[in-house]
């Protein structure tokens, strides 16, 4: 699998796990052919090579999805943005502020955006 195959968003993970139960058109009991394997890899957002598709081709849909997800990374590779560690949110919900503080926050936000 390419390195990108190790990164799966929660939405993609949910989609992949649901594939085997989506209905008759997604029969989990039959082996994938090369076109099905390429389609699965393309739909999950991974750049599929012929070798990747060939590795999934003899598997059922359920086995192929599990193989993709087994190699998925579940922790971030890069650190999150700095604002995640801030003691107070950079952009508090304006509806929770009184009029004076809301105006001050809007001014602060406008200065921040203009910088």
Secondary structure in CASP SS format (residue, H / E / C, confidence):
PFRMAT SS
TARGET T0000
AUTHOR 0000-0000-0000
METHOD secondary structure of the structure
MODEL  1
X C 1.00
X C 1.00
X H 1.00
X H 1.00
X H 1.00
X H 1.00
X E 1.00
X C 1.00
X C 1.00
X H 1.00
X H 1.00
X H 1.00
X H 1.00
X H 1.00
X H 1.00
X H 1.00
X H 1.00
X H 1.00
X H 1.00
X H 1.00
X H 1.00
X C 1.00
X C 1.00
X H 1.00
X H 1.00
X H 1.00
X C 1.00
X C 1.00
X C 1.00
X C 1.00
X E 1.00
X C 1.00
X C 1.00
X H 1.00
X H 1.00
X H 1.00
X H 1.00
X H 1.00
X H 1.00
X H 1.00
X H 1.00
X H 1.00
X H 1.00
X C 1.00
X C 1.00
X C 1.00
X C 1.00
X C 1.00
X C 1.00
X H 1.00
X H 1.00
X H 1.00
X H 1.00
X H 1.00
X H 1.00
X H 1.00
X H 1.00
X C 1.00
X C 1.00
X E 1.00
X H 1.00
X H 1.00
X H 1.00
X H 1.00
X H 1.00
X H 1.00
X H 1.00
X H 1.00
X H 1.00
X H 1.00
X C 1.00
X C 1.00
X E 1.00
X C 1.00
X C 1.00
X C 1.00
X C 1.00
X C 1.00
X C 1.00
X C 1.00
X C 1.00
X H 1.00
X H 1.00
X H 1.00
X H 1.00
X C 1.00
X C 1.00
X C 1.00
X C 1.00
X C 1.00
X C 1.00
X C 1.00
X C 1.00
X H 1.00
X H 1.00
X H 1.00
X C 1.00
X C 1.00
X H 1.00
X H 1.00
X H 1.00
X H 1.00
X H 1.00
X H 1.00
X H 1.00
X H 1.00
X H 1.00
X H 1.00
X H 1.00
X H 1.00
X H 1.00
X H 1.00
X H 1.00
X H 1.00
X C 1.00
END
